[in-house]
Amino acid sequence: MGNYTLIGGDQKQYGSVSAEDMRKWIAEGRLSAQTLVKAEGEETFRPLGQFPEFAAALGALGQAALPGPIQAVSSADHAAAAQQVKGPAIALIITAGLGAAYYAFSGIFTLITGGMIFNQQMPANVPPEWQSFIQSLYHMQGPMTGVINLAIAALNGFVLFGAIKMLRLQNHTIAVIAAVVAMLPCQCCCVLGLPFGIWALVALNKPEVKSQFT
């Protein structure tokens, strides 16, 4: 019996793998019926559940074989889709990474120090009866600014997560949402997030790209 090549969760190809190792990995939970595999001499990948020689191993874990035919995945098509999302994904990774780092630092610093707003002087024309209320607002603005910055950092973190998924052709829905979030006008990086997000959405909505996502 020949060996096999498979596409791992990181979207990289691994092989050549023997049938014995394949059964061992199935038992360890590293492979499932949906894992894309091609046998030695084959040109296209197909779900592991379509290989009758592994039906018993999958059945032992309660994973039924996949009745077919299910569309086979060409390694060339997969590589072409990965190339189309590579540019926007890397652009969003860089932008979101910088944004997450900046806003996380700014938010933490503001919460710790109170920010420059605490040093703001009371306007001279404020009536005495309003001064106490306005001063309390000044002291609220520092923590509020810190919390807002941390929230924006979290949004950038989500964009970073979705862009990594996009680069690996994993979870198309998360990748699309991340591209949309990148375009929100709530951060200084939106001047880059807007075109990069549009670029990502254009690539993600192509049928030949969408079909390659796991």
Residue, then its C-alpha position, 0 to 999 in steps of 0.5 A: m500500500g502506498n503512502y499519503t500526503l495530507i494538508g494539516g491544520d496550518q494549511k501546509q502539506y505533510g508527506s509522505v506518510s505511511a498508512e500505519d502512521m495515518r491510523k495512529w494519527i487518527a487514533e490520537g485525534r490529529l486527523s479527522a474524516q474531513t482532513l484533506v488527503k491524497a494517495e501516492g500517485e493521485e493529483t487531487f486531495r479529498p476528505l480522509g473519510q472517502f478512503p475505505e482503508f481508514a474507515a475502521a480507524l475513523g469508525a473507532l472514534g465515532q467518525a463516519a466515512l463521508p459518502g461521496p462524491i465530495q468535491a476533491v481539492s486540487s493542490a494547485d487550486h489551494a495554492a492559488a487561493a492562498q496566494q490571492v489572500k496572502g497580500p491582504a492578510i499580511a497587510l492586515i496582520i501588520t496594521a492590526g498588530l501595530g494598532a493592538a500594541y499601540y492602543a494596549f500600551s496607551g490604554i494601560f498607561t492612561l489607566i495607571t497615570g490618569g492621563m494628561i486630562f487630570n492636569q487640565q485647568m478649570p476654565a476661569n469663567v465657570p460658576p462656583e456651583w458648577q466647578s465641583f461637577i466639572q472637576s468630577l468629569y475631568h477625573m472620569q475622562g482619564p479612566m474612560t479614555g483608557v478603557i476605550n483604548l483597550a477596547i480598540a486594542a481588542l478590536n485590533g486583536f480580533v482583526l489580527f486573529g482573523a487575518i491569520k485565519m485568512l492567511r491559513l485559509q481557515n474559517h471564512t466567516i471569521a476572516v470576513i468579519a475581521a476585514v469588516v472590523a478593520m474598516l471601522p473608523c474608530q482608530c488611527c490605523c483606519v486610514l490603512g485598515l479601510p483599503f486593506g479591508i476592502w482588498a481582503l473582502v474582494a479576495l475573500n468573496k471570490p468563489e475560487v478562494k472561498s471554496q478552499f477555506t476549511 
